[in-house]
Structures are given as C-alpha cells and as structure tokens.
Amino acid sequence: MIFSLMLVSVAMVQAMKPLRFEVVGWKEDFGWGATITSGDFEGMTMYWDQPIVEQKGGRVYFFEQWWIEDGGENVILSGFDEGVTRIKNGKFTGNGKVTDAVTEWKHLIGLKEHCEGTVIFVTPDPMTWTFTGTIQIN
C-alpha cells in the first residue's frame, strides 16, 4: 500500500513538471517561425502570427497567436501570448496560455506559457531579424 502511494506521488509530480524548450527563429511574412532545437518538443516547428504590434518609445508591445507543428505540418498545440520587446537590447518576454491541443496533449489546455529571449536585428531596411529564446509551459 505504501509503495503504491509512493508511485502515484512520483507520477503526479512528473506530470506537473513544466515543459521547456529552446527555439531559434526567423522573420516570416505573417510573424515568426522557429525550429525547436532542444527540450520537450525537439525537432518540431513553432510559428507565431502577430495580429497586434504597437511601438511606444523604445519598446514594441505584441499580442500573438502561436502553434507547434510536428514534423509534417500537423498542429499539435496552440495558444497565445502577449509581451514586450525592448529595442535597445533586443530582449523580449511574454506570457500567455495554451488554448488547444491534439489528444495526447489535451491535458496542457489552460496552462500558462512564458517566452523570453533575444531578437538580433540583422538589416534595417528592409527590417530583417532572427531570434533565440526559451518557452515554458506549466
């Protein structure tokens, strides 16, 4: 009986462990694209659509929808985030939620999503950039 309770407790703790992964990305016509280079979704692709971007002073405020695709354009997880990019140093942070998922990831719906990283401004006109970042879902 005690052994069974210990197994259940360990399984519950592991199930609650945050998902974390690293991305390397680029500018797309509609927003951003990225390859997930390590972590819980390694080898998959993540995209962000930016319907709202507002620049005030040295900051860019964003609201974006994101989704993760497996290796073949099948969306497995999606959600939104909003945050800010500081133009002076390229640092960005954002917070959001998971809003939809395929069957094996349904337990993530409603969980928080946090992103942070650095934008590297490559050319000013036309504006191109790349970025690196970390995403966490918990």
N, C-alpha and C positions, 0 to 999 in steps of 0.2 A: 504494500500500500504506500509506504513512504517513498519507495523507488518510483512508483507511478506518478506521484505528485511531483517529484523532482524532475521527471521527464517532461511533464506538462509545463512546469515553470520555465524550464530551459527553452522549450519550443515557443512559448509565449514571448519570452524576451527576444529570441531570434526573429520572430515575426514582427516585432516592433522596431527592429533595427532600422535606422534611416537608410534609404537608398542614396548613393552618392556616385557621381561620375564626372569625368573631365571632358571638355569639348574644345575643339579647335575649329574656328569658323571663318566665314567669308560673307560678303555682302551679296544679296540676291536682289532682283528687281522688286520683289514683294516684301523684303525684310532681310532675314538672315538664314543661313544654312550652316550646319556644323556636323563634323564627324565626331562620334563619341569614341574617344581614344583609350579610356580606361574606366574601370568601375563596373557597376551593376548592369549597364546596358552596352558594354563594349562592342564595337563593330557596327552599331546601329547608327542611324542618321536622325538629327533633330533639326526642326525648322521653326522659325518664328515669323509670324505675319504681324506687321506693325500698323494697325489702323489709326493709331493716335500717337503723334510725336509733337512735342511742344518745346521750343527752346526759350529759356529765360536766363539772361546773363550768361554765365559760363557753364550752364547745366542744360542737359537735354532730358526731359521727362517723357517716359514712354508707357504705353499700355499695349500689350501684345498677346496674341494667341500663339501657343506652341503645340507641337505634336512630335512624337517619336515614331519613326518607321523602322520596321525590321529590315533586313537586307533587300527586300523586294517591294517597296512602296506600300506595304500594308501598315496602316496606322495601328499601333498597339496601345498608345497612351496619349492623352491630350489635356490641355488646360490653358491657363492664362497667367500672366504676371504683369506687374507694373513696378516701375522703379525710376532710377535716375543714372545718367552717365555724366561724369564731370569731365568737361572738355580739356581742362588744363593738364590732367594726368591720365585721362582715358579710363579711369576706374568706373565700373558700374556695379550696381546692386539692385536687386528686385525681389519681390515676394508675390506669391500667387497661390493657386490651388490646382489640383488635379480634378478635371471635370468629367472625363470619360476614359474608358479602358476596355480592352478585349477581355474575355472571360478570365484568363489566368491572372490578370492584373486588376480585376474589379475591386479588390479589397483596398486599392490605393485611392479610389474616388473619394474626394473630400479632404484628402491630406494636403498639408501645406507644401509649397515648393519655394525654394530660395535659390537665387542665382547671384553669382559675383564673379568678377574677372576684370580684364583689361582690354580695351579697344586700342589697336595700333593703327593710327591714321597713316595710310600709305601715300596717297596723292591728293592734293587739294582740289583740282579741277580737271576732270570730274572727280568728285569725292569718292575715294575707294578706301576700304579698310579691312582689316582682319581682326580676330579676337581670340582670346583663350579664356576659359572660365571653368567654374565648378558649379554643378547643380546638385541640390539635395532635396529629397522628398521624404517628409516624415509627418 
